[in-house]
Amino acid sequence: MHFSDYLASCQQWANAGLSASLERANIHNDRIREAMAYSTLAGGKRVRPLLVLASCEALGGTAEQALPAACAIELIHTYSLIHDDLPAMDDDDLRRGRPTCHKAFDEATAILAGDALLTLAFEVVADHDQLPAEIRLKQSLALAKAAGCNGMIEGQARDMQATGRELTLDELKALHEHKTGALIRVACSMGALAANANPDQRAALEEYADAIGLAFQVQDDILDVTATAEEMGKTQGSDIAQGKNTYVSLLGLDAAKQEAQSLYHKALSALERVADEQQTLRLRELAAYIIHRNS
């Protein structure tokens, strides 16, 4: 199967799982349910679910074993986007080419929908009888750490505090290792746990994830100045206009592209310690997709 077909198949798999997760939650409040579905089912590349699935399959696991972790991470990612878009944060009007949640509904509903998605993520992991309780506990702990005060939240706080002042390259990397990289890292980790990986395999997958997580952000920064608003689904150059630090603003466009290539090769090197090339094919293809995407 060509990677583009695999990506489309994974997106359908993740979307079906997310729809089922929302349905099983039996949300009684119509407006909150609509806001949660509006943001969760708005599309997107579903990179994080793909990472869970590809990491699990690389180690002999199944899609059924991977699905709860894939859905949980995407629910948390969606909650973070809803909150990031709020006027108190990034104050964005568009997300994936549509009005952001607080624009389509209202700020209070957006906050509550985000909170609900965050807590639902842990329910999805816990309420899955296809994996041993010990594995589900490890997954829940890993997810809590990645999404919490020393993970994604730390990255968002660093991002807010950095706006308007110039960071060093090391500071910028630390920011994105938390804000974007934490969920990408835990996606690989939770996929590995679902397949009962050994510690060395899990560590190598986390190293791969660290590299592609930064590469993803570098490419985002490149696209912020090279892609059209239609391609990105948001205003072109919005990060620079808001005074945010980006790899392009610190390194320049050419050097940023070189950095993305370097991170790509680092990711491939880490995969050599996970399994053979055929088993890790999808992970290698995903690394290439990340640095070559145009949206």
Residue pairs with C-beta under 8 A, 6 or more apart in sequence:
1 9
3 282
3 285
3 286
3 289
6 282
6 285
7 45
7 50
7 289
10 46
10 49
10 50
10 53
11 45
11 46
11 50
13 49
13 53
13 63
13 67
13 70
14 46
14 49
14 50
14 70
14 71
14 74
15 41
15 46
17 49
17 67
17 70
17 71
18 40
18 41
18 71
18 74
18 75
19 41
21 71
21 75
21 120
21 124
22 33
22 36
22 37
22 40
22 41
22 120
25 120
25 123
27 33
27 36
27 116
31 105
31 109
32 109
32 112
32 113
32 116
34 105
35 101
35 104
35 105
35 109
35 110
35 112
35 113
36 113
36 116
36 117
36 120
38 101
38 104
38 105
39 78
39 81
39 82
39 95
39 101
39 113
39 117
40 74
40 75
40 78
40 117
42 95
42 96
42 98
43 96
44 96
45 293
46 74
47 184
47 216
47 286
47 290
48 70
48 73
48 74
48 77
48 183
48 184
48 187
49 70
49 71
49 73
49 74
49 187
50 70
50 282
50 286
51 184
51 187
51 188
51 191
51 209
51 283
51 286
52 66
52 69
52 70
52 73
52 187
52 188
52 190
52 191
52 194
53 63
53 66
53 70
53 191
54 191
54 282
54 283
54 286
55 66
55 187
55 188
55 189
55 191
55 192
55 195
55 205
55 283
56 62
56 63
56 65
56 66
56 191
56 192
56 194
56 195
57 63
57 66
57 195
57 279
57 282
58 195
58 205
58 274
58 275
58 279
58 280
58 282
58 283
59 192
59 195
59 196
59 197
59 201
59 274
59 275
59 279
60 195
61 191
61 194
61 195
61 196
64 130
65 130
65 131
65 194
65 195
66 191
66 194
66 195
68 124
68 125
68 128
68 130
68 131
69 125
69 139
69 143
69 187
69 190
69 191
69 193
69 194
70 187
70 191
71 121
71 124
72 121
72 122
72 124
72 125
72 139
72 143
72 190
73 121
73 143
73 183
73 186
73 187
73 190
75 117
75 118
75 120
75 121
75 124
76 117
76 118
76 121
76 143
76 147
76 152
76 183
77 183
78 114
78 117
79 113
79 114
79 115
79 117
79 118
79 121
80 114
80 147
80 152
80 156
80 183
81 95
82 100
82 101
82 102
82 110
82 111
82 113
82 114
82 117
83 89
83 110
83 111
83 114
84 90
84 92
84 156
85 91
85 92
85 95
85 100
85 101
85 102
85 110
86 102
86 107
86 110
86 111
87 102
87 107
89 156
89 160
90 242
92 100
92 234
92 235
92 238
93 99
93 100
93 103
94 100
94 233
94 234
94 235
95 101
95 233
95 234
96 233
97 230
97 233
98 104
98 233
100 110
101 109
101 110
101 113
101 114
102 109
102 110
105 113
118 147
121 143
121 147
122 140
122 143
122 144
125 136
125 139
125 140
125 143
126 136
126 140
128 136
131 139
131 194
135 193
135 194
135 196
138 193
139 190
139 193
139 194
142 186
142 189
142 190
142 193
143 186
143 190
145 151
145 186
146 152
146 182
146 183
146 185
146 186
147 153
147 182
147 183
147 186
150 178
151 178
151 182
151 183
151 186
152 178
152 179
152 182
152 183
154 178
154 179
155 175
155 176
155 177
155 178
155 179
155 180
155 181
155 182
156 179
158 171
158 174
158 175
158 178
158 179
159 175
159 179
159 244
162 171
162 172
162 175
162 244
162 245
163 242
163 243
163 244
164 243
166 245
166 250
167 175
167 245
167 250
169 250
169 251
171 245
172 245
172 246
172 247
172 250
173 214
175 245
176 213
176 214
176 217
177 210
177 213
177 214
180 213
180 216
180 217
180 220
181 209
181 210
181 213
181 214
181 217
182 213
184 209
184 212
184 213
184 216
185 206
185 209
185 210
185 213
187 209
188 205
188 206
188 208
188 209
189 202
189 205
189 206
189 209
191 205
192 201
192 202
192 205
193 202
197 205
200 273
201 273
201 274
201 275
204 270
204 271
204 273
204 274
205 270
205 274
207 266
207 270
208 267
208 270
208 271
208 274
208 283
208 287
211 263
211 264
211 266
211 267
211 270
211 287
212 263
212 264
212 267
212 286
212 287
212 290
214 263
215 260
215 263
215 264
215 267
215 287
215 290
215 291
216 290
217 247
218 247
218 256
218 259
218 260
218 263
218 291
219 260
219 290
219 291
219 293
221 239
221 246
221 247
221 248
221 249
221 256
222 247
222 248
222 253
222 256
222 257
222 260
223 231
223 232
223 293
223 294
223 295
224 232
224 236
224 237
224 238
224 239
224 240
224 246
224 248
225 236
225 237
225 240
225 248
225 253
226 253
227 236
227 294
227 295
228 236
229 235
229 236
231 294
231 295
232 295
233 295
235 241
239 246
240 246
240 248
240 249
247 256
247 259
248 256
251 259
260 291
261 291
263 291
264 287
264 288
264 290
264 291
267 287
268 284
268 287
271 280
271 283
271 284
274 280
274 283
277 284
